């Protein structure tokens, strides 16, 4: 990586200069006629970092502008003193007040990089690409992103949420359906009812190096959606094994995937088949990812559903500006089955817009639509089923409220499925209360 000059050096190449055992700083007094802020600035220019930090810690800023400056100077000092975790606290506090400060976000990204928090470092480096960076700084950001990809070995994720829903089983609200112009009344178990679920998820991946730009790709994940009514429970596990090839602006990986799913506490199906994933940074602020899978599903009891499920899901991620992230996600799926009326083709389109606001508040809005057409005529209703779906989700979090890197979030979702067969029509309102590390 070539040296850079000017502001870029101040932003990205402040190297830690000393190990520093932090203690509570003694009370110190500024010289007559100078405030603690002024004294801290002068000591920093003189290179007396510990003394400058002591004055800045006790300084009482006269307003928000001076508080932002104080936190930024403290963060820079702590980076030079080898205290990146303390610096993260300073830079995060600034971005709560002023999420549009690109220079601060660059410093925060570098601090996360130094502490090994690669996912957050990548996230914040990525957001800076929405600003007009000097070419030298842009090249340095690219280099950091490449280094993150190259050094990543382990990745672990966990998630948890409480999900109150009006219709978690996705069942019709209709009281009766017609079969051959004869009305049939539905019992309560076949109709919608509300419930509260607990969503738990965990995943881990390991990518040991095989050659300079070649990695093994090993991953496992599990997700469980649990209800008081056990017949609504949905539990799945999956594992991947394969290879990943790294490039300067992206990666290509592929291998074999094995999965298992339980519904209502009973085994439902196994799946096995190839998967592939490609990611490429088209421009500094735009990335394209493509996921492909072809899984052969074998059901324990419902053998008429056996068959291949082929899915292609591209995702375009664009940083509009340092506060705004846009993701566009079309999806295509072909589901085979032994009976034609259970086989289908799906076309979907979704988008997510995430916006950070002053004060630490962040809001994401995710609309999505899909069309699913089934291959054969339904044996009871004597027509081919056609579903049209709509889903809208909203999620809000306050990034200044964190514990161990997690922040709480709340969300709301509305889901509707329209069908030319009334039995498959449903609506569902849901709320979510959970924690996340993705922000």
N, C-alpha and C positions, 0 to 999 in steps of 0.2 A: 504494500500500500504506500503510495508516494506521499511525501510530506505536503501539508497544506499550510497556508498562512492566514494572518489576520484573524477575523472573528471565528473562522472555522477551527483554528488551533484552540482558542478559548473555549469553544463549544465541545470539541470531541477529543482533544489530546492532552488534557491535564492529567499527568501521571501521578499516582500516589507517591509521596516523597518520604513518608516516615510512618512507622508503626506508632500508634498513639493510644495509650491507656487512658480512657476518659474518666475524669473525676469531676465532682461538682466544682465549678469554677469559683474562686474566692470573690467576694465583693470587691470591686475596683471602682475607682473614681476617675472620671474624665478630667483632663486639665481645665483650669478656669477658662470660661468662654467657649468651650466646646461641648457638644452633646455626645452621648455614648455612640450614636450613629456616626457622627463626624469623626470621632476618635477611632472607631472600628475601621472606617474607610482608610484613614491615614496609616494605621498599623498594617492593613492588608497591602497597601502599596509598598510599604517598607519590607514586606515579606515576613512579618512577625505574626504568623498565622494563629498560634494559640492565644496570644493576647488579643488579636482582632476578634477572634471568636468569643472570648469572654465578654468583651464590650458589646458585641452584637446580640449576645444572648440576653443581656439585661437591658438592652435598649428599649425605649417606649416610643414607637413610631408616631408621628403626628397625623397620619392618615393612611388610607389603603395603599397609595403609591409607595410610600416609604416602607410600609410593611412588606410589600412585594419585593422591594429592593433588599430589605434586611434578610428575608428568607432566601433570596437568590444568592446573596453574598455568603450566608452561612452554608448553603449547599455547596457552593464552589470550594469554600475552605475545607469542608468536611470531605469532599472528594480528594483534595490534595493531602489531607491528613490520613487517608486510608479508612474513612468511615462512610462508605457508600450507603449503608442502610440508614444512617442518620440523614444523609443527603436526600435519600428518597423521600423521607418525611417532609423535608423542606420543599422539594420540587412539587410533590403531590399537593401540599397545602396551597402553593401558588396557583396550580392549575384548577383547583376548586374555585378560586376567585377569578382567574383569568384563563379559561381553557384555550384561548387563541394564541398564547405566547409560544411560538415555535421554538425559540431558543431554549426556553425552559424545558419543553418536551424533549428536545434533543439531549439535554443534560440528564433528564429522568431516564430516558431510554438507555443511555450509556451506564447510568448507575445500576439499573436492573441487569444490564449485561455483565457488569463486574460482579454482581452477587449471584450470577447463574440463573436468574429468573428469565430464561430465554423467551418464553411465550409473551410475557409482558414487555420485554425489550422489543421483540418483533412488532407487537401491537403499536407501541408508541413511535418507533422508527417509521412504521408504515404510515401513521397519521401525518407525520411531518412532510411526507411526499405530496400532500395536498397544497403545500405552500410553494412559493417560487424560490427554491433554494439555489444558492450559487452552485455552479457546476462542480466545484471542488467538494463542497459539502454533500451534494447529491451522490458523488462518487464514493465518498466515505460512508454514507448511509448504506449504499449497495454493498460495500465491503463488510460492514457490520452484519448485514443480513446474510451474506454468504458465509461468514464465520459462524454465525448462529446455526445455520443449516449443517455446516461441516462438523461442528463439535457436538451436536445434539446426540445423545446416546439414550438416556432414559426420559420418559415422559409419564407422569401419573396425573390422573384427574379424578375428582370425586364431585358428586352433586347430590342435592337433596331438596325436596320441595313438598309442600302440602297443596293438594289440588281439589278444592271443592268444585263439583261440576253438576249441572242440571240433568245431564243425560250421559254418564260415562260409558254406558254400554252401547251408545249410538243406535237406539231403537226408535221405532216410529211412535208418533203421538196419536195416530189414528186408532179408533176403537174397533174398526172393522175393515176388512178388505174384500174385494169381489174376485171370485174365481169362476169364470164362465158365467158372468152376470148373476151369480148367486152370492149373497153377502155372508161372510163368516166373521163372527165376533172374536177378537183377539183376547186372550187371557192376560192377566197383569204381568206375567213374566215376559211376555213378548212386547210389552210397551215400555215407554220411557219412564225412568225414575231417577231421582237424584242420589248423589253419594259423595263422600269425601275420600280421596285417595292419597297415598303417600308414594312419591316418586323417589327412588334411590338409584343412583348410577355410579359406576366406577370403571376406570380403564387404565391400562398400562401398556407402554410400548418400549421396545429395546432395539437399538440399531447399532450393533457392533460393526466395526470397520473390517472390511475384507480386503480392500485396496484403497488407493488414494481417494477416489470418487465413487466407490462401490460399498454399499452397506447391506447388511441383512435387515430384513423388515419383519419383526416379530411383535405381535400385538394381541391383547385380549381385552374384552369388555363385557360388562353385564349391566342390565337394567331391569328394575322391578317396579311395577305399578300395583300397589296392594290396597285392597278395600276391605271394609267390614264384611261385605258379601264376597266370600271367597270365590264364587263362580265368575266374578269379574276380574280376578287377578290375572296379570300378564307378566311373565318373567322370561327373559331371554339371555343367552350367553353366546358369544362368538369369539373366534380366534383366527388370526391371519398369520401366514408364513410366506415370505417372499424375499425379493431383492429390490434395492432402490439405487438408482444411478443419479448422482448429483451433477448439476451443471452450474455455470456462472449465474444464470438468471432463473433457475428452476430445478425441477427434479422429475424423474420418471420412475415409477415403482409398480410392481405387480407380483402376483403369487396365487395362493390357494386359500380359500376361506371355508371354515367349518362353523356351523351354527346349530343351536338347539333352542326350542321355544316350548313353554308350558302355558296353557290357558285354563283358567279356573282350577288350578292345582293339578291338572292332568297333562301328561305329555301330548303335544299337538303335532310337531313335525321336526324333522332334521333337514339341514341344508348343506350342500357341498358344491363348490365350483370355483372358477377363477375370478380374480378381481384385478383391476388396474387403476392407477391414479397418476395423473400428470398435472404439474403446476408450472406456470410460467409467468414471469413479470413482463407484461407486454410493454409497459412504460413505467416511469418512476412511480406514478400514482395508480396504476391499473394492473391487476393480476387476474389471470384466468386459470381456473382449476377444473379438471374433468375427472369424474369418478365413473367407473364402469364395473358392473358385476353381472355374472351369469350363474345363478344358483339353482341346482336341481333339488326341489323340495319333495320330501317323502313323508307323508302323513301317517300317524300311528293308527287312526281309525277312519278318517275321512279320505280314503284312498282315491276317491273321485276327483280330489283337488291336486293330486300328484302332477308334477310337471316343472319345467324350467321357468324361472322368473328372470328376465333380462332387463336391466335398468341402466340408463345413461343419465348422469346428472352434471351438467356444466354449471359453473358458478363464476360470474364476473364480479370482481370486487374493485370498486373505484373510490378513492379518497377525493371527495369534492373539495374540501378544504380541511384545515387542521381540526375543525370541530365536527365535520360531517362525513359519515361513511355510508356508501350505497352498495348493496349487494343484490344482484339479479340472478335468479336461480330457476331456469326451466328444468323440467324433468320429463323423461320418456320411459315408459315401462311396458313390457309385453309379458303377460302371465299366461302360461300354458296350463292346461288341465285335461284330465281324461274325458271329462264331459264338456262339450262345446259351450254350454250356457254358463259354465264357471270360468272359462278362459276369457281374457279381456286385454284391451289395449288402453293405455292411459297417457294423456298429454296434460302437463301441468305447467304453471308459470307462477313464480313467487318473487317477491322483492322485500328487502329490509332496508329501512333508512334509520340510521342512528345519529342523534344530534346531542352534543354536549352543551350545557348551558352554564352560565356563571352561577356560582354557589355550590357546584359539585353535582348538580342534578343532570342525569342523562336519560334520554327517552328513545326507545326503539319502537317503530311501527312496522308490522309485517303483514301485508295483504297477500293472498294466494288464491288461485282458482285452478280447477282441473276438470277435465272431461274424460270419463271412462266409458268405453263401449264394449259390450260383451259379444262374444262371437256367435253364439247360438240362441235359438228361441228358448225361453224359459218354459219348462214342461207344464207348470201349473197355470201360468198367465198367458201362454201362447204368443209371446212377443220377445224381441231382443231387448234386454235391459240397457238403458242409457242413463248414466248418472252425471249430474253437473254439481260440482262442489265449490264452496266458498269458505275461506277461513281468514279471519283478521285477528291479529294478536298485537297487544301493546304491552311493553315492559318498561318499568321505571326503576332506577336505582340511584342511590346517593353515595358517590364514591368516597366521600369524606368519612363515612361510617364503615370502618373496616376492622376486622379482627383476624389476625394470622393470614392476611392476604385475601380474605373473603369479604365480600360486601353483600348485604341483604338486598333482595329485589322483590317487587310485587308486579303482578301481571294480570291481564285479562284477555280472554280469547272468546270469539264467537265463531261457531262452525255450523254450516248448513249443507246438507246434501239433498238435492232435488233429483227425483227419479221418475221415469215413466211407469214404474211399478210402485204403488203407494207404500208397500211393505218396507221398502228400503229408503224412504224419506225420513230424515231426522234433523233436529236442531240441538245444539249443545252450547251452553254458556259455561265458561270456566274461569276460575281465578287461580292464581299461583302465588305462593309465598315461599321463597327459597333463598339460597345463597349461591354466589358465583365468584369465580376468579377471573372471568373473561370481561375485562373492562380496561 
